[in-house]
């Protein structure tokens, strides 16, 4: 009886290892094809790079929005309380200096992205509002 259980467990172990081995070989072939495709694309001359750069700048300008509110928290990110009582979290952009802000300041935040998305929008500029 013990030999039958041992044999059954050994058989299960061997079959599970064999099943894992088949998946890896398929992934390797796909990875080789992807690497070849990337190398081919890298070797092709770039065309219309200036057009792509201009399109990227236009997209960034179109996505830029503003919101007014009160600074609720300053950390590696900004938490803003808007005029409707909703809280919004922003990441800081490259040119934004949060050291000039204090909690409770009324500000106008210019940002890229969406407030309702999974990722935090990026604050492009933060200006104090004088009331």
N, C-alpha and C positions, 0 to 999 in steps of 0.2 A: 504494500500500500504506500509506504514512504517512497519507494522507488518510482511509483507512478506519479505521485505529486511532484517529486523532484524533476522527473522527465517533463511533465507538463509546464512547470515554471521555467525550465531551461528552454523549452520550445518557444514559449512566449517571449523570453528575452531575446533569443536569436531572431525571431520574426520582427520584433520591434526595431532591432538594430539594422536589419536588412531593409526595412521600410525607410528609415532615416537616411540610409546611404543612397538610395535612389533619388531622393529629393535634392540632395547636395549636388549631384552631377548635373542635373537640369539647371540648377541655379548658376553653376559655373559656366555653362555654355551661354546662358543669357548674359552673364556678366562680361564674358569675352566679346560677345556681339556688341554690347553697349559701349565697351571700351574702344572697340574698333570704330564705331560710329562717332564717338567723341573725338578721336584722333583725326578722323577724316574731316570733321567740321573745323577743327583747329587749324588744319593745313590749308583749308580753302581761304582764298582772299576775302577780306571783309568788304562788303558792298553797302553803300548808303549808311555809313556810320553816322554821318552828320544828321541825316534825316531821322535816324533812330534817337539820337540825342535830343533833337528838337521836339520829337514826339513825347519823349520822357519829360521834358521840361513843361510842355503844354499840359500833360496829364497831371503833373504835380501842382500846377497852378489851378487846374480845374477842381482838384480834390481839396484845396485849401478852403477851410471854413473858419468862422469865428464864433466865440461864445463868451458871454459876460457872466461873471460870478464872483464868489468870495473864496479866497484860498483857505481851505479847511485843514490841509496837512501838507507839509513839505518834507520830503525824504528823497530817496533815489527816484521818486516820481512825485507828481502833483495830484492832490485830490481837490477838486473844485466843486463848490456848492453853487448850482446855477439859480437863476431867478425863480424857477418852478419848484425848488426844494429838492432837486435830484442831484446825486453825487456822480461825478465823472472823474476817472483816473487817466492821467496823461503821462507819457514818457517825455523826457526832455530831448529836444533836437540838439544838434551840434552847436548852434550859435546861441542857445538859451542859457542865461546865467541865473540860476535860482537863488544865489546868495543875496541878490538885491530885493528879494521878496520876504515878507513875513506873513505868518498865519493871520488871517483876518483882513488882508489887503483886498480891495476891490480891483479886479483885473479883467482885461480882455485877452483871451487866449486865441491865437491863430494856430490852427492845427491841420494836419493831414490825416486822413483815415475817417473812420466812422465811430460815433459814440456807442452804437449798439452792437459792434462787431466783437469777435472773440479776442482780438488783439487790441491793446490800448492804443489810442491815437497818439501821434507824436506832435508835441507842441513846437511849432516853428518859431513863434515869438510870444512873449508875455508882456503886456503893457499895463502899467497901473492906471486905473481910471480915477480921475479927480472928481469928487462929487460936491 
